[in-house]
């Protein structure tokens, strides 16, 4: 399934807000995942759930190479669009 950058960004904002139990408005797309306290297990879960939602294969280590929501959105959009 093809998704726009905006749809991917919205999905990631919602996902991270739920995971961190904070309002979506408090999630900054330029803040690194490590600054939000995501460990490797949480990062693997996020990348796996995103891959399932998009219907594409993503490496579990993706968040290591793309450390912010904006970086992931740009990378994934190239893969999924």
C-alpha positions in Angstrom: 0.0 0.0 0.0 1.4 3.4 -1.0 1.2 6.2 1.6 2.0 9.9 1.3 4.8 11.4 3.4 2.1 13.2 5.5 0.3 9.9 6.2 3.6 8.2 7.2 4.5 11.2 9.4 1.0 11.2 11.1 1.2 7.4 11.7 4.6 7.8 13.3 3.6 10.8 15.4 0.5 8.8 16.7 2.5 5.7 17.3 5.3 7.5 19.3 2.7 9.5 21.3 0.9 6.3 22.2 4.2 4.5 23.0 5.4 7.3 25.2 2.0 8.1 26.6 2.2 11.8 25.7 0.0 14.1 23.6 0.8 14.0 19.9 1.5 17.8 20.0 4.5 17.0 22.3 6.2 14.8 19.8 8.9 16.6 17.8 9.7 15.2 14.4 13.3 16.4 14.8 14.0 14.9 18.2 16.0 11.7 18.0 14.4 8.4 19.1 17.2 7.9 21.7 16.3 11.3 23.2 12.7 9.9 23.6 14.3 6.9 25.4 13.5 4.3 22.8 15.6 1.2 23.3 16.4 -1.4 20.6 13.3 -3.4 21.5 11.0 -0.5 21.1 12.8 0.6 17.9 12.4 -2.8 16.4 8.7 -2.8 17.3 8.2 0.5 15.7 10.0 -0.4 12.5 8.2 -3.7 12.3 4.8 -2.2 12.9 5.5 0.5 10.3 6.6 -2.1 7.8 3.4 -4.1 8.4 1.3 -0.9 8.0 3.0 0.0 4.8 3.2 -3.5 3.5 7.0 -3.3 2.8 10.1 -4.8 4.2 12.1 -2.5 6.5 15.3 -3.5 8.4 14.9 -3.6 12.1 18.0 -1.4 12.4 16.4 1.4 10.3 16.0 3.7 13.3 19.7 3.4 14.0 20.5 4.9 10.6 17.5 7.3 10.5 17.3 8.8 14.0 14.3 11.1 13.8 10.7 10.9 12.6 11.5 13.2 9.7 14.5 11.1 8.7 12.5 7.9 8.8 9.6 9.5 6.8 12.0 10.6 4.0 13.7 7.2 3.9 10.5 5.2 4.0 8.7 7.4 1.5 11.4 6.6 -1.0 10.9 2.9 -0.3 7.1 2.8 -0.2 6.0 5.4 -2.7 
